[in-house]
Amino acid sequence: MSRPHKIPEETKSYNLTVSKADYNELEKFATRETDRYATQVSVADLIRNAIKLYLEDLRIADDGRDKN
């Protein structure tokens, strides 16, 4: 069985190194989210969501600079 497509647009792979402690914590949160919402949530899903939020904050900050 192939993996489901979770990203509805063209993608690019990136190899990321994180500390074991951070990964283990993310894994615990992913397991909790999977249990809570009855849908599979991976560490990668959490990281992708965090990136989206960070990019949104960067855009907002950048917009504020352009107006000055």
C-alpha positions in Angstrom: 0.0 0.0 0.0 1.4 3.4 -1.0 1.5 6.4 1.3 -1.3 8.9 1.0 -0.6 12.2 -0.5 -0.8 14.8 2.3 0.5 17.8 0.3 -1.7 18.8 -2.6 1.0 20.6 -4.5 4.5 20.0 -5.9 7.0 19.1 -3.2 10.7 19.1 -2.5 12.4 16.8 0.0 14.8 18.1 2.6 16.9 16.1 5.1 16.6 17.5 8.6 18.7 16.7 11.6 17.2 17.3 15.0 18.2 16.3 18.5 16.9 12.9 19.8 15.2 14.7 22.6 13.3 17.0 20.2 12.4 14.1 18.0 11.2 12.0 20.9 9.0 14.8 22.1 7.6 15.4 18.7 6.9 11.6 18.4 4.9 11.7 21.7 2.9 14.7 20.4 2.3 12.9 17.1 1.0 9.8 18.9 -1.3 11.9 21.1 -2.7 13.8 18.0 -3.2 10.5 16.3 -5.2 9.1 19.2 -7.1 12.3 19.8 -8.2 12.8 16.2 -8.4 9.2 15.0 -6.2 10.0 12.0 -2.6 9.3 11.5 -0.3 12.3 12.5 3.4 11.9 11.9 6.4 13.8 13.2 6.7 15.1 9.6 3.2 16.4 9.8 4.0 18.4 12.9 7.2 19.8 11.4 5.3 20.8 8.2 2.6 22.6 10.2 5.3 24.4 12.3 7.0 25.6 9.1 3.7 26.9 7.7 3.1 28.9 11.0 6.6 30.2 11.0 6.4 31.3 7.4 3.1 33.1 8.1 4.8 35.0 11.0 7.7 35.9 8.7 5.3 37.3 6.1 3.5 39.3 8.6 6.7 40.7 10.0 8.0 41.4 6.5 4.7 43.2 5.5 5.2 45.5 8.6 8.6 46.5 7.4 7.5 47.3 3.8 4.9 49.8 5.1 7.4 51.9 7.0 
